[in-house]
Amino acid sequence: MSTPSRSVIIHNPTGLVDLSAVSGCETLRPAGARRVGDVSTAEIQPAPTAADVPELVVGFDLDMTLIDSRPGIQAVWDLLAAETGVPIDTDLVVSRLGPPLTWEMANWFPPEQVEPLIARYRELYPSHAITGSLPLPGVAESLAAIRALRGRTMVVSAKYTPSVRLHLEHLGFDIDEPVGDLHGAEKGTALREHEATIYVGDHTADIDGAHAAGALAVSVATGPFTADELRAYGADVVLNDLTEFPEWLEEYVLEQRLEALMKRLSSYDKMVVAFSGGADSAFLLAAAGRAIGPANVVAATAISPSLPAAELEPAARFADTIGVRHVTPHTHEMEREGYQANSGARCYFCKAELIETLQPIADEFGITAIATGTNADDAIAGFRPGIRAAFERGALTPLRDARLTKSQIRTASRSWGLETSDKPAAACLSSRIAYGIRITPNLLVRVDRAEQTVRARLASYDVQNVRVRDLGESASIEIDSDLLDRVDHQELVDAVIAEGFAAAQVDPRGFRSGSMNERLADPEKYRSL
């Protein structure tokens, strides 16, 4: 397919530059570049295969960190005392949980009886200790915070491994890797094996385990040691209990990931950012401006029938506020058969067109880095063939590589005062057309008009998300789920029909990003595209 030369206007705070037929800039193409359909697809620095920060893996101790196991453990020791006739101060026993059971048993029985009584203890434990143990405050919220940050969890305890599993199963804790029978610095073995970056415990021995693995030692003062004692022993972070953990974790991880992002961006002299105007690419644009200076950053907003009309002006205004050049090249994905055919791989052809359009612009400015706003959530959400297309063409994904999630990007955007921090997601208009329906400019215009009409009708409700999904002659209207019981569905249906649909209905499930993927017969096959 022959691609027409692009005429691009560069919007620069210091003036306007007209770049005509930039795809013909042969002398500016780096050595080894190749051309596809008269568009340069020069090799730019490949996107890394590994992230710039380690995966978040958080390990926890069990007793008195995640659970208050004292009532159950005391019950088992009381039974042992009754069976053996040996007086055992069970209050004292449960006041010093943490070391291996062998150590505690040796305090009450002669050496030859320790192993047999440990076996008896473990026989009694499932029936008498599990149900008596309770989760400590903040556990559920802490585990949820790790999941939200795309992290993994593990438990490393001195407790007998089958007992660890029983506790976790009974309380319904979603832990990826339970490990038992390790104490103190020995815990570092399991933590290193699973590449844990943080270990949370209530005992000084847990600090030893964390440091043995090179992990951050986070201590909670819910066990036998006070906050001051844990701090004095060498804990990196000391919290009163796990209720404080989610907020600390979110701040700590965001700081680490932002630092990684800025370090990566600072490694480039110049950069072109594929700037859709959405929250992700806006944040990347602002970050690049901070890292290497706005004069070295170009924001590229592609103009095509798939761009909602209302997106261009805010994008230009945002670029102007941070002082970067703003270019508005026209892309021609509609000329690609794979895009028009609208299979599940449609986004592949769209992103291929975008990067191949931006490459000659980058060449013109002497820029070797083109970056997209792909984030860590995008990389694992459903299937995203567009990510593969951009990667094949050498595009960078700094937000993904720093493991920044959508939520983190919004949080950081708010802290930077960016107006896009709470901007609703705005995928291209083609994402509204059901797979298998051939995409045409008229269909995109119809969807755009219908969405603008629905949004206008809901303006008084402070609506965030609106999608009109084109299913052929009929349309599915998706709005924020909290509005479903508050608005007149018929009014919205009538408004959409007035824009050219034969029928319409409001989706009772509300807005869902990527809901068109639900209609694919075999979505898995598109993950590898």
C-alpha atoms as one frame of an Amber mdcrd trajectory, in Angstrom:
protein
   0.000   0.000   0.000   1.388   3.405  -0.938   1.093   5.928   1.838   0.733
   9.598   0.875   3.294  12.040   2.212   2.216  13.843   5.373   1.936  17.592
   5.711   2.415  18.369   9.395   2.010  21.593  11.316   4.295  21.890  14.339
   2.680  23.924  17.107   5.548  25.529  18.994   5.197  28.118  21.743   7.823
  30.164  19.887   6.236  29.905  16.429   4.943  27.571  13.689   6.999  25.340
  11.450   5.559  23.682   8.350   7.056  20.271   7.662   5.891  19.147   4.236
   6.339  15.612   3.034   8.463  14.656   6.008   8.330  11.004   4.987  10.801
  11.856   2.223  13.603  12.834   4.613  16.000  10.154   3.380  19.130  11.839
   4.709  17.757  11.980   8.257  16.981   8.282   8.511  19.407   6.390  10.768
  21.612   3.738   9.227  19.904   0.395   8.888  16.424   1.855   8.596  13.886
   0.114   6.433  10.792   1.474   4.722   7.325  -0.016   4.590   4.928   1.551
   2.140   7.086   4.712   1.777   7.104   5.274   5.542  10.303   4.956   7.544
  10.213   2.329  10.291  13.791   2.930  11.426  14.971   0.903  14.353  14.820
   3.071  17.443  16.043   1.876  20.820  14.075  -1.314  21.505  11.619  -1.392
  24.345  13.177  -3.333  27.235  12.008  -6.863  27.829  12.328  -6.370  31.590
  10.883  -3.632  33.764  13.034  -0.873  35.224  11.984  -1.769  38.769  11.678
  -5.211  40.360   8.284  -6.829  40.582   6.577  -5.970  43.845   6.754  -9.091
  46.018   5.752  -8.658  49.660   6.412 -11.335  52.247   4.699 -11.540  55.629
   5.358 -13.344  58.852   2.239 -15.130  60.120   1.827 -15.208  63.913   1.138
 -11.752  65.336   1.772 -10.134  61.951  -1.186 -11.398  59.942  -3.061 -13.315
  62.626  -3.538 -13.339  66.358  -2.867 -17.028  66.874  -2.447 -16.816  70.645
  -5.890 -18.229  71.655  -5.506 -21.301  69.454  -1.878 -21.934  70.328  -2.638
 -21.549  74.015  -5.437 -24.079  73.704  -3.014 -26.650  72.246  -0.439 -26.052
  74.979  -3.153 -26.381  77.614  -4.027 -29.785  76.153  -0.367 -30.852  76.217
  -0.086 -29.806  79.854  -3.210 -31.806  80.712  -2.005 -34.906  78.828   1.529
 -34.901  80.242   0.796 -33.537  83.692   3.583 -30.965  83.226   2.693 -27.483
  84.444   3.177 -25.087  81.501   2.799 -21.326  81.778   0.835 -20.985  78.556
   0.409 -17.237  79.024   4.188 -16.959  78.910   4.364 -19.231  75.862   2.044
 -17.106  73.754   3.752 -13.891  74.839   6.914 -14.845  72.924   5.684 -16.332
  69.649   8.130 -16.277  66.770  10.946 -18.769  67.354  10.642 -22.389  66.174
   8.405 -24.742  68.142  11.476 -26.823  69.057  12.859 -23.933  71.082   9.686
 -23.455  73.110   9.132 -27.166  73.687  12.641 -27.463  75.098  11.708 -24.962
  77.788   9.204 -27.431  79.303  10.326 -30.948  78.481  13.591 -32.926  78.558
  15.405 -33.351  75.207  14.255 -36.932  74.635  10.602 -35.877  74.821  10.804
 -32.820  72.575  10.362 -34.502  69.191   7.508 -36.849  70.272   5.648 -33.924
  71.864   6.162 -31.769  68.797   4.489 -34.542  66.804   1.631 -34.621  69.307
   1.350 -30.837  69.190   0.979 -30.975  65.418  -1.692 -33.663  65.732  -3.726
 -31.430  68.049  -3.109 -28.215  66.143  -5.603 -28.520  63.235  -8.559 -29.270
  65.513  -7.817 -26.779  68.285  -5.686 -23.902  66.961  -6.996 -22.980  63.533
 -10.515 -21.779  64.313  -9.371 -19.933  67.413  -7.033 -17.646  65.457  -8.257
 -14.298  64.142  -6.953 -11.902  61.479  -5.282  -8.799  62.816  -6.679  -5.390
  61.809  -5.632  -4.208  58.368  -4.809  -7.584  56.828  -7.479  -7.590  54.114
  -6.713  -3.996  53.155  -2.972  -4.699  53.033  -3.367  -7.692  50.726  -5.750
  -5.714  48.517  -3.252  -2.849  48.285  -0.575  -5.234  47.028  -2.919  -6.663
  44.396  -3.858  -3.152  43.248  -0.185  -2.467  42.648   0.131  -5.669  40.576
   2.237  -7.291  43.283   2.581 -10.842  44.611   2.410 -12.053  48.202   4.044
 -14.747  50.275   4.104 -15.870  53.894   7.375 -17.020  55.442   6.925 -18.412
  58.945   8.688 -20.557  61.504   5.416 -22.451  61.833   4.987 -25.954  60.422
   4.166 -25.522  56.718   0.891 -27.536  56.740  -0.291 -25.418  59.676   0.562
 -22.244  57.756  -1.597 -23.423  54.885  -4.484 -24.342  57.196  -4.512 -20.860
  58.742  -4.472 -19.144  55.355  -7.194 -21.363  53.927  -9.407 -20.999  57.005
  -9.234 -17.206  56.934  -9.472 -16.969  53.157  -6.198 -15.081  52.733  -5.160
 -14.819  49.087  -1.446 -15.596  49.395   0.563 -16.670  46.378   3.284 -18.615
  48.182   3.080 -19.968  51.752   6.389 -21.128  53.253   6.981 -22.568  56.717
   9.697 -24.038  58.916  12.075 -21.076  58.544  13.221 -18.727  61.277  15.332
 -15.590  61.463  17.961 -15.171  58.761  16.888 -18.544  57.316  13.768 -16.789
  56.038  16.021 -14.921  53.649  16.430 -18.117  51.638  12.748 -18.224  50.670
  12.526 -14.468  50.288  15.458 -14.444  47.862  14.086 -17.418  45.935  10.825
 -15.584  45.296  12.542 -12.213  44.820  10.685 -10.519  47.662  11.373  -6.800
  47.879   9.620  -6.207  51.226   9.224  -8.430  54.284   6.762  -7.550  57.033
   7.051  -9.023  60.517   6.596  -8.341  64.222   9.812  -9.913  65.546  13.484
  -8.950  65.496  14.129 -12.300  63.800  11.934 -11.090  60.925  14.254  -8.127
  60.474  17.133 -10.586  60.201  15.209 -12.512  57.540  14.468  -9.406  55.499
  18.027  -8.142  55.574  19.420 -11.572  54.727  17.421 -11.373  51.496  18.258
  -7.739  50.754  14.601  -6.857  51.260  13.163  -3.867  53.056  12.398  -4.793
  56.679   8.978  -3.445  57.639   8.067  -4.099  61.284   4.670  -3.927  62.960
   4.475  -3.495  66.721   1.771  -6.138  67.181   4.010  -8.842  68.606   6.434
  -9.136  71.531   8.526  -6.050  70.658   7.693  -2.367  70.917   8.094   0.046
  68.033  11.193   1.541  69.664  12.762  -1.881  70.149  12.129  -2.834  66.510
  13.530   0.471  65.323  16.601   0.124  67.507  17.214  -3.394  66.188  17.388
  -2.131  62.625  13.930  -2.166  61.057  13.824   0.020  57.950  10.203   0.989
  58.562   8.178   0.639  61.759   4.369   0.771  61.793   2.014   0.456  64.724
  -0.002  -2.223  62.921  -1.107  -3.306  59.464  -3.829  -0.663  59.257  -0.993
   1.754  58.436   0.528  -0.525  55.806  -1.614   0.237  52.698  -0.989   3.986
  52.813   2.712   3.505  53.465   3.006   0.925  50.684   1.223   3.064  48.111
   3.464   6.038  48.848   6.636   3.955  48.915   5.930   2.059  45.698   4.818
   5.182  43.837   8.025   6.944  44.854  10.122   3.989  43.663   8.317   3.750
  40.345   8.402   7.486  39.675  12.117   7.493  40.391  12.580   4.667  37.889
  10.482   6.521  35.307  12.460   9.748  35.628  15.754   7.867  35.484  14.676
   6.134  32.279  13.410   9.327  30.653  16.581  11.186  31.613  18.613   8.671
  29.618  17.257  10.160  26.362  18.334  13.482  24.879  15.050  13.988  23.048
  11.736  12.198  22.779   8.531  12.083  20.736   5.505  11.192  22.841   2.462
   9.688  21.133   0.018  12.026  22.844  -3.671  11.087  22.642  -4.674  13.673
  25.221  -5.612  11.014  27.781  -4.382  10.793  31.344  -1.563   8.315  30.629
   0.093  10.006  27.663  -0.428  13.426  29.279   1.447  12.276  32.371   4.214
  10.758  30.254   4.486  14.025  28.332   4.740  16.044  31.535   7.293  13.608
  32.983   9.432  13.760  29.854   9.321  17.555  29.976  10.527  17.472  33.574
  13.225  14.902  32.900  14.885  16.325  29.777  13.335  19.766  29.398  10.253
  20.723  27.348  12.396  21.997  24.453  13.554  18.413  23.880  10.077  16.855
  23.811   7.602  16.678  20.950   3.954  15.798  21.576   2.339  14.080  18.583
  -1.461  13.878  18.439  -2.607  11.862  15.455  -5.619  13.216  13.594  -7.903
  10.676  11.960 -11.599   9.803  11.788 -11.127   7.602  14.873 -10.156  10.554
  17.095 -13.176  12.036  18.915 -13.549  15.617  17.712 -13.634  16.979  21.235
 -10.169  15.611  22.072  -7.937  17.745  19.845  -8.347  21.198  21.384  -7.721
  20.067  25.004  -4.660  18.130  23.812  -3.221  21.205  22.122  -3.924  23.325
  25.198  -2.254  20.817  27.516   0.881  20.623  25.378   1.044  24.399  25.338
   0.769  24.649  29.142   3.884  22.516  29.629   5.771  24.224  26.826   6.397
  21.350  24.400   6.075  21.347  20.639   2.779  19.887  19.499   2.459  18.185
  16.132  -0.784  16.948  14.606   0.030  14.480  11.835  -2.762  12.798   9.932
  -2.742   9.025  10.161  -4.286   6.808   7.510  -5.239   3.639   9.302  -8.496
   3.675   7.349  -6.437   2.762   4.280  -5.215  -0.437   5.903  -7.348  -3.448
   5.095  -6.615  -5.089   8.438  -7.956  -2.032  10.215 -11.097  -1.695   8.101
 -11.858  -5.410   8.433 -12.169  -4.825  12.208 -11.158  -8.204  13.532  -9.912
  -8.622  17.071  -6.500  -7.580  15.760  -7.704  -4.148  14.580  -5.579  -2.245
  17.116  -2.449  -3.822  15.698  -2.917  -2.041  12.391  -3.869   1.229  14.049
  -0.762   1.316  16.248   1.436   0.237  13.345   0.149   3.187  11.343   0.702
   5.562  14.250   4.313   4.602  14.924   5.175   4.512  11.227   3.696   8.001
  10.895   5.642   9.340  13.877   8.966   7.860  12.770   9.695  10.381   9.976
   8.715  13.195  12.340  11.221  11.883  14.852  13.792  11.623  12.060  13.200
  15.243  11.109  13.946  16.413  14.628  16.895  14.065  15.051  15.032  12.095
  17.729  15.640   8.392  18.264  13.014   7.742  20.972   9.286   7.431  20.365
   7.220   6.603  23.445   3.614   5.616  24.043   1.497   5.957  27.187   1.043
   2.208  27.698   0.863   1.545  31.443   1.323  -1.542  33.602  -2.403  -2.301
  33.638  -2.600  -2.147  29.834   0.099  -4.778  29.532  -2.035  -7.416  31.262
  -5.581  -6.253  30.500  -7.407  -8.516  28.072  -5.516  -8.584  24.799  -3.777
  -5.541  23.376  -2.390  -6.308  19.894  -1.541  -2.617  19.528   1.145  -2.988
  22.195   2.775  -5.701  20.106   2.678  -3.519  16.969   4.338  -0.603  18.747
   6.984  -2.865  20.271   7.847  -4.366  16.886   8.426  -0.843  15.591  10.724
   0.073  18.443   8.372   2.261  20.448   9.173   2.731  24.126   6.740   2.193
  27.005   8.301   4.084  29.939   5.169   3.945  32.139   4.830   0.193  31.757
   8.548  -0.332  32.297   8.315   1.595  35.576   5.324  -0.634  36.500   3.089
   2.418  36.914  -0.589   1.505  37.111  -3.469   3.667  35.923  -4.342   4.541
  39.516  -0.750   5.541  40.287  -0.598   7.703  37.187  -3.727   9.540  38.276
  -2.345   9.969  41.803   0.949  11.345  40.510  -0.880  13.571  38.018  -2.882
  15.111  40.855   0.258  15.729  42.880   1.761  17.501  39.844  -1.415  19.551
  39.333  -2.164  18.117  35.891  -5.684  18.816  34.661  -5.844  15.332  33.111
  -5.572  13.535  36.479  -9.269  12.677  36.613  -9.977  12.628  32.889 -12.149
   9.631  31.937 -10.676   6.999  29.647 -11.245   7.871  25.990 -10.374   5.038
  23.629 -10.516   5.631  19.874 -13.907   5.662  18.215 -13.217   2.421  16.362
 -13.291   0.582  19.673 -17.038   1.284  19.717 -17.674  -0.701  16.512 -18.471
  -4.393  17.020 -15.798  -6.725  15.661 -16.620  -7.922  12.164 -18.471  -4.763
  11.130 -16.360  -3.016   8.522 -15.186   0.363   9.792 -16.056   3.422   7.724
 -15.722   7.143   8.463 -19.521   7.446   8.489 -19.867   4.868  11.256 -17.256
   6.671  13.337 -18.995  10.011  12.866 -22.331   8.444  13.882 -20.850   7.025
  17.081 -19.096  10.287  17.914 -22.298  12.290  17.484 -24.305   9.805  19.519
 -21.824   9.874  22.401 -21.688  13.652  22.446 -25.484  13.743  22.546 -25.686
  11.283  25.453 -22.979  13.145  27.350 -24.840  16.410  26.863 -28.069  14.862
  28.216 -26.174  13.668  31.316 -24.173  16.828  31.947 -26.158  17.691  35.067
 -25.267  14.292  36.557 -21.508  14.888  36.326 -21.161  11.840  34.087 -17.647
  10.468  33.640 -17.857   7.556  31.207 -20.089   7.311  28.148 -19.828   4.762
  25.366 -22.183   4.139  22.471 -21.315   0.709  21.088 -22.270   0.181  17.444
 -23.618  -3.362  17.106 -24.782  -2.879  13.531 -28.187  -1.286  13.222 -28.611
  -1.173  16.988 -26.536   0.512  19.663 -25.621  -0.353  23.233 -25.347   2.653
  25.553 -22.909   2.365  28.437 -22.800   4.959  31.221 -21.356   5.044  34.734
 -23.057   2.268  36.693 -23.978   4.594  39.566 -26.173   6.585  37.163 -28.214
   3.657  35.875 -30.987   4.042  38.444 -31.004   7.823  38.317 -31.493   8.678
  34.650 -34.280   8.312  32.092 -33.183   5.407  29.890 -35.763   6.153  27.208
 -34.474   9.679  26.793 -31.000   8.345  26.080 -32.336   5.696  23.694 -34.322
   8.299  21.756 -31.274  10.559  21.529 -29.104   7.790  20.079 -31.764   6.679
  17.598 -32.002  10.269  16.413 -28.344  10.050  15.382 -29.062   7.282  12.886
 -29.376   3.998  14.776 -32.415   1.824  14.171 -32.582   0.760  17.818 -30.715
   1.222  21.074 -30.739   0.118  24.689 -28.915   1.075  27.865 -26.566  -1.683
  29.038 -27.746  -2.673  32.551 -24.157  -3.492  33.555 -22.955   0.040  32.940
 -19.672   1.205  31.462 -16.911  -1.401  31.102 -13.637  -0.660  29.414 -13.086
  -3.086  26.538 -16.582  -4.563  26.687 -16.471  -5.269  22.956 -13.891  -7.952
  23.720 -16.637  -9.882  25.500 -18.239 -10.463  22.114 -15.196 -12.179  20.571
 -15.651 -15.917  20.161 -11.981 -16.665  20.866 -10.225 -13.673  22.432  -7.189
 -15.674  23.558  -5.810 -16.008  20.058  -5.345 -12.243  19.791  -3.049 -12.042
  22.805  -0.102 -13.270  20.765  -0.598 -10.931  17.829
